[in-house]
Amino acid sequence: MSRRALEPRITLLAEKAAPEEAEESVAVASDQRREQRRPADGLVTVRFGEPQREMQGRLVDISTSGFRIAHDCRTLESGQTVEFSHPEAQGKARVVWNRIAGTGVESGLVLL
C-alpha cells in the first residue's frame, strides 16, 4: 500500500489519540536518531577534495558519532571523506547530508 493511501489512516489515528499522545508520536516519528545530540558551538575547519580545499564553518550540535555544521560551502558533497577540526574533536568524517538553509548550508557528518 502506498504512503499516500496510508496518510488518511495515520491522521485518523492521531486524531483519536489524546493530544499529548499525538504530539509524542509525531516527535518520535520525526526524530529517529540512535543517539542524543547536544548543542555545541565553535569554529570548524574542514579539508576536502583534490586538490585539497579548506573551508570554515560553525559547529551546531554534536553526538558521540558525528556532528552538524553550518557553513557557506556549496561544493561539499554527500559521501565525501573530509578531515576536520573543531573545539571538541579532530579527525576524519564522512558527509552524510547537506541542506540549503537560507543563504547558507548545513551538513551532517559521521565520524570515521
C-alpha positions in Angstrom: 0.0 0.0 0.0 1.4 3.4 -0.9 2.3 6.1 1.7 -0.4 8.3 0.2 -3.0 5.7 0.9 -1.8 5.4 4.5 -1.8 9.1 5.3 -5.6 9.4 6.0 -5.3 6.4 8.4 -2.3 8.0 10.2 -4.2 11.3 10.6 -7.3 9.5 11.8 -5.3 7.5 14.4 -3.6 10.7 15.6 -6.9 12.5 15.9 -8.3 9.7 18.1 -5.3 9.8 20.4 -5.2 12.2 23.3 -3.4 15.4 22.3 -0.3 14.7 24.3 0.0 11.2 22.9 -0.4 12.5 19.3 2.4 15.1 19.9 4.6 12.4 21.4 4.1 10.1 18.4 4.9 12.8 15.9 8.1 13.7 17.8 9.2 10.0 17.8 8.3 9.5 14.1 10.2 12.6 13.0 13.4 12.1 15.1 14.6 8.5 14.7 18.2 9.2 15.7 20.0 6.5 17.6 22.0 8.9 19.7 21.2 12.1 21.7 22.5 15.3 20.2 23.6 18.3 22.2 24.0 21.9 21.2 27.6 22.9 20.5 29.4 26.0 19.3 32.8 26.8 17.9 34.8 27.2 14.7 35.1 24.1 12.5 37.8 23.7 9.9 37.1 21.1 7.1 39.7 20.0 4.5 38.5 18.0 1.5 38.9 17.3 -2.3 41.7 17.0 -4.7 43.4 19.5 -4.8 42.7 19.8 -1.2 40.4 22.8 -0.2 39.8 24.2 3.2 36.6 25.8 4.5 35.4 27.0 7.8 32.0 26.8 9.4 30.3 26.8 12.8 29.6 23.8 15.0 25.8 23.5 15.6 25.4 20.2 17.5 27.3 17.1 18.3 26.7 13.4 19.3 29.1 10.5 20.1 29.1 9.5 16.4 29.0 12.8 14.5 28.2 16.5 14.3 26.3 19.1 12.3 27.9 22.3 10.9 26.6 25.5 9.4 28.8 27.0 6.5 28.6 28.6 3.1 30.5 26.0 1.0 28.2 24.5 -1.6 30.9 22.3 -3.1 30.9 19.9 -0.1 29.1 16.8 -1.3 27.4 13.9 0.5 29.7 10.8 0.6 32.9 12.9 0.7 35.5 11.9 3.3 37.0 15.0 5.0 39.5 15.9 7.7 38.1 18.2 10.3 39.0 20.1 13.5 36.6 21.7 16.0 36.9 22.5 19.7 35.8 19.1 20.8 37.5 16.7 18.3 39.6 16.4 15.2 40.0 13.6 12.7 38.2 12.2 9.7 34.5 12.2 8.9 32.1 11.4 6.0 29.5 13.9 4.9 26.1 12.2 5.3 23.8 15.0 4.2 23.7 18.6 3.1 20.7 21.0 3.3 20.5 24.6 2.0 19.3 26.7 4.9 18.6 30.3 3.8 21.7 31.7 2.4 23.9 29.1 3.9 24.4 25.3 4.1 24.1 22.8 6.9 25.9 19.5 6.8 25.7 16.3 8.9 28.9 14.4 9.3 29.6 11.0 10.8 33.0 10.2 12.5 35.2 7.6 10.8 
